[in-house]
Amino acid sequence: MKRNILVTGANRGIGLEIVKQLVNEGHQVIATARDIEKLKSKTTSLKGNLLHFSLDVTDPASVALLKNSLTDTLPFIDVLINNAGIISSNQGPMASDMKEVRALISTNLLGPWRLSQALLPLLEASQDARIVNISSGMGAWDDLTASHAAYRMSKVSLNALTVMMASELEGRVTVNSMCPGWVKTDMGGPNAQQSVEQGADTAVWLSTREHIPTGKFFRDRKEIPW
Ligand SMILES: NC(=O)c1ccc[n+]([C@@H]2O[C@H](COP(=O)([O-])OP(=O)(O)OC[C@H]3O[C@@H](n4cnc5c(N)ncnc54)[C@H](OP(=O)(O)O)[C@@H]3O)[C@@H](O)[C@H]2O)c1
């Protein structure tokens, strides 16, 4: 079934690859990024149903503008993929710079939160609405260590948001978190084990397979512990 699927942070890395796979599967993809010209240049070779919108997930005005533009363009959105994210320095909680902590929380937690709120009416107009939050194993409660404290905190919190939204939206919108693995992107670096194709796979699967549970955490198409 063809779906309307919105992806944040779509101009590079895992987000761009998710867009490629979804367009190739015939879905209507709404690709968003801070730099729309860069986004367009990265996706010119794609043949399919692709819309481009500018979006900075940390900026409430940018989110409001996107919401209004989408409301004028599409009757509904089936899937919101909250992919945009940043990583922090390798500091533990005691040495973390609070300015950096705020930036991480603003992008990785408040971004998905704000966008989910804004797009809820468009999602609820779908027969099978879904939110896919791209989290990380570094935000898994059982695996917490001191390194990259700001990043880990943002992803643990994103996982908590997933559980809370899944509970509030039960029967209306399915909400899941997923870890893409350690992926060769600007963030993951050249030594990462997974290709972008592998990193995008579970997000595409959660967005398009027929029946999915809600309020769960996935990696490699399998449920993993929080
Ligand atoms: N790579 C890994 O090994 C790995 C592992 C676990 C989880 N993840 C998660 O997977 C997601 C994608 O990571 P990636 O590896 O593809 O990272 P990446 O290559 O660094 O790409 C990050 C994307 O997020 C966008 N972005 C950052 N801040 C934004 C903002 N305020 N508004 C809109 N877009 C913004 C970037 O846009 P600009 O080009 O404008 O900066 C870029 O498109 C992230 O949530 C990350 O935490 C990655």
The ligand as an ORCA input file, in Angstrom:
! r2SCAN-3c Opt
* xyz 0 1
  N      25.165      6.747     12.547
  C      25.019      5.970     13.612
  O      25.873      5.100     13.892
  C      23.796      6.095     14.484
  C      23.642      5.175     15.542
  C      22.509      5.244     16.350
  C      21.556      6.218     16.099
  N      21.717      7.112     15.082
  C      20.676      8.123     14.877
  O      20.243      8.121     13.520
  C      19.795      9.428     13.144
  C      20.514      9.842     11.856
  O      21.910      9.824     12.098
  P      23.004      9.882     10.936
  O      24.052      8.920     11.297
  O      22.366      9.814      9.605
  O      23.586     11.346     11.213
  P      24.214     12.441     10.232
  O      24.825     11.790      9.058
  O      25.033     13.323     11.105
  O      22.915     13.235      9.729
  C      22.126     13.923     10.665
  C      20.963     14.574      9.957
  O      20.192     15.299     10.940
  C      20.008     16.622     10.459
  N      19.800     17.583     11.522
  C      20.587     17.872     12.580
  N      20.045     18.865     13.317
  C      18.884     19.210     12.690
  C      17.861     20.162     12.954
  N      17.938     21.009     14.007
  N      16.793     20.224     12.125
  C      16.707     19.402     11.045
  N      17.642     18.493     10.725
  C      18.713     18.401     11.547
  C      21.277     16.923      9.651
  O      21.057     18.055      8.820
  P      22.244     19.109      8.436
  O      22.927     18.545      7.222
  O      21.492     20.374      8.193
  O      23.171     19.178      9.635
  C      21.409     15.606      8.900
  O      20.528     15.565      7.807
  C      20.120     10.343     14.334
  O      18.949     10.533     15.096
  C      21.149      9.543     15.123
  O      21.168      9.881     16.490
  C      22.823      7.066     14.260
*
